[in-house]
Amino acid sequence: MNPALQNPELQKKVDNLLARMSLDQKIGQMTQAERMTCTPEQLKQYHLGSILSGGGSTPGENRPADWVDMNDAYWAASLEEDADHLAIPLIYGVDAIHGNNNVLGATVFPHNIGLGATNDPDLLNSIAQVTAREILATGVEWTFAPTLAVARDNHWGRVYESYSEDPEIVRSYAGKFVEGLQADLGDDSVVACVKHWVGDGGTNNGIDQGETTLSLNELERTHMSPYYPALEAGVLTVMVSFNSWNGDKCHGHQALVTDVLKGQLKFDGFVVSDWDGIDYLAEDYYQAVALGVNSGIDMFMVPENWQTFIQHLRKHVELGTVPLSRIDDAVRRILLVKHACGLFDKPRPSQRKWSNHASFGSDEHRAVAREAVQKSLVLLKNDGNLLPLQRKSRILVAGKNADNRGHQCGGFTVAWQGTDGNEFIEGGTSLWEGIQSLSPTAVLSEDGSVAEASPENFDCAIVVIGERPYAEGMGDIRMNNDVIVEAGSQIKGSMKVLEPYGHTLELAELHPEDLATIQRITEQGIPCVVVLISGRTLLINKELEQSTAFVAAWLPGSEGQGVADVLFGDANFQGKLAFSWPKKARPPINRGDKDYDPLFPYGYGLTCQRT
Ligand code: GLC
């Protein structure tokens, strides 16, 4: 039970307000629309409780001021009380999952897979505090973070949103991150949302939104236990998973949502659905609405068809197929959270402490991200102690990810699927820019031909390789759709299947350009430091063999300088693998498995002998 929500005074205020609300106003509070489908006038007309920005859905020039102006308009509309509308402030939600990553000029932190390698819970708390300020700078009050997925199969397109394959690290971060975001629920706080309840990381074959087949005992031990410290820390919202558990979709799962989360675990904030998450509960959307509401979900992320949702839910309440008591429970929870985080007492967004604050994207904030990058790097190989490099060495820099801030940030950055090139990531440094600042004589091989690679001119090369950005199912590694049918075969209901990123984890097949670049350099007798930018562990045997030193840099975010700092010894390597590094694609390999035989084990990471 969350003391902030159990406050008797608050409960009384909420009960009084609830007693004044019409059915339309109650159903409106349970409805969350996307900003592109709902004007401030419509928000008032339908009494909506929340608006969200989907990944990449940004107002105006996508500067903090544009966000604040947008939120001012929604806020004013929500508080315009008249005969038909009660003044209840909306809550605006975004996916600020590695900084306020949607907004131009934001500090973009390493994605969770890299943060897992730091094994530094206090750093996570600092990251959350900075992230909260950069969210508040845009007039937004709610982030759909942290993700508490325990990713068990690296074929999954969302591995990088997971801190680790093992619940131990995730548990150690969950409470710290929530505390960093929510703090004292005052002016420096935003509402956190732990997700996705429950078992998203256990999806069979790493198929996004698929089937998680586990005993209750295993589901609890691996996938539920990371939520406990977050609940302890007073997290105010929980998002439901698209996945099914043993064939039953979480969005319709009364046992998991109501009996376990709200009952046994005494969660008293509110539960929000995922994006159209109830659509897949039944062919008939009308039925799906009742299944979702009766499972215990309180707020519905219905980005486009929110008016249909409202109509259907009203009908269900009139017919009694959704009891009014369920509506009242949902609205009570929503109102309690809005009161507890001070929404009813705040001024409009543009009048708040952090709105349009100069600290947005500041050097001070970026220094926290740079430290996180330094601590996230895992050194897998360092023959002849090639690393750390000398600044005065003659260094050739190559590889498609060497000078690409978009690629180093990965998905959920400015756009849902991320960006390419440097233009959309303002204020940060690519790895190349970081290297150049420490070793001004370094040369960038622009076109990847590395024609200039000759041992007369260069002592060594830094080759930055790996993946392009992706998000969710578009990051899956899947053969083709029949795998989906097989994996999804026991799912009751349907599922959304997106075009996958590729069909193999073998990097040399997935991105042959990388090995080709490395080989063209090593054939000249020039030793290579290979830096892998990736959202997951990949099969890297061939690239590893060709390299003299090999660094896993994950998705470091905007501060590529942090990578250069460690390559040149200004900071030592300290990162340890939070994911086992596999020798082969299947079966997936995780800490504690029988016959555990990784290429590099969970917890592995070299340091440099001299710094
Ligand atoms: C997405 C994701 C979820 C995100 C939501 C809003 O589908 O599953 O993590 O918070 O939609 O963008």
Residues whose N, C-alpha, C, O or C-beta is under 5 A from the ligand:
A	BS01	GLC	S53 G54 G55 D95 F144 D274 W275
